[in-house]
Amino acid sequence: MNRKRKRDKYYVGKSKTVPFRKNENWRERHDRRKEAALTQRETVEGWCRRNKFTIQITNNGHHWQMRNPNNKSIQWWPSSGKLVIGSFWNKGVHVHDIYQLIDILVRCKEDTV
């Protein structure tokens, strides 16, 4: 089956903290991403506090919900890397670690997304 991939709205590059491993089972990769995000959650929570974002992490770390000062919703699922800004589900961004997440949050703070 030949699937055409849809490009993300933004390309944030490859993850340096949770790199892709060839031949790794996708479940292991998803677990690795989620655990890395949870290990560094204080970094994101601190950034959110300093920048007046709200953050709520639910479902044992599977779902991160943030809002910028203008009340724009940002949702992230670290295991799959899916990030959605507002309600534009078809314009998602692949974000695989917290540094890529913070890069997108900076853009949301500046309302450039």
C-alpha positions in Angstrom: 0.0 0.0 0.0 1.4 3.3 -1.0 0.5 6.1 1.4 1.1 9.7 0.6 2.5 11.5 3.7 1.1 14.9 4.6 3.7 17.4 5.5 3.5 19.1 9.0 2.8 22.8 9.2 6.2 23.3 10.9 9.3 21.1 10.7 11.1 21.1 14.0 13.8 18.7 13.0 15.0 15.4 14.4 15.1 14.9 18.2 18.5 15.0 19.8 17.2 13.7 23.2 15.0 10.9 21.9 16.6 10.0 18.5 15.0 7.6 16.0 16.4 4.1 16.3 16.3 2.0 13.1 14.5 -1.3 13.6 13.0 -0.3 17.0 9.5 -1.4 17.7 7.1 1.5 17.6 5.8 0.7 21.0 9.3 0.9 22.5 9.9 4.2 20.7 6.6 5.7 22.0 7.4 4.6 25.5 10.8 6.1 25.3 9.4 9.4 24.1 6.8 9.6 26.9 9.3 8.6 29.6 11.8 11.2 28.4 9.1 13.9 28.4 8.0 13.0 32.0 11.6 13.0 33.2 11.9 16.6 32.0 8.4 17.8 32.8 9.7 20.3 35.4 11.6 22.1 32.7 8.4 22.6 30.7 6.4 23.4 33.8 9.0 26.1 34.8 9.0 27.5 31.3 5.2 27.7 31.3 5.1 29.4 34.7 7.7 32.0 33.6 5.8 32.7 30.4 2.3 32.7 31.9 1.1 29.5 30.2 -1.1 27.0 32.0 -0.1 23.4 31.8 -2.0 20.2 32.7 -0.5 16.7 32.2 -3.1 13.9 32.3 -3.5 10.2 31.5 -0.2 9.2 33.1 1.7 11.6 31.0 0.2 10.7 27.6 -1.7 14.0 27.2 -0.2 17.5 27.8 -2.5 20.5 27.6 -1.2 24.0 27.6 -2.8 27.5 27.0 -0.9 30.6 26.1 -1.7 34.0 27.8 -4.2 34.7 24.9 -6.0 31.4 25.8 -4.8 29.5 22.7 -4.9 25.8 23.2 -1.8 23.6 22.6 -2.1 19.9 23.0 0.7 17.4 22.9 0.9 13.6 23.0 4.6 12.9 23.6 4.4 9.2 22.8 3.2 9.7 19.3 4.8 13.1 18.9 1.5 14.7 17.8 1.0 18.4 18.7 -2.1 20.3 17.8 -2.5 24.1 18.1 -6.1 25.3 18.6 -8.5 23.0 17.0 -6.6 22.5 13.8 -6.2 18.7 14.0 -5.3 18.5 10.3 -2.4 20.9 10.8 -0.6 19.0 13.5 3.2 19.2 14.1 5.4 16.3 15.0 7.2 17.2 18.2 9.3 14.4 19.7 10.9 16.0 22.8 10.5 18.9 25.2 13.0 21.2 23.5 11.0 21.0 20.3 7.9 21.5 22.4 9.3 24.7 23.9 10.3 25.9 20.5 6.6 25.7 19.4 5.4 27.2 22.7 7.7 30.2 22.0 6.0 30.6 18.6 2.6 30.4 20.3 3.6 33.0 22.9 4.6 35.3 20.1 1.4 34.3 18.2 3.4 33.5 15.1 1.5 30.2 14.6 
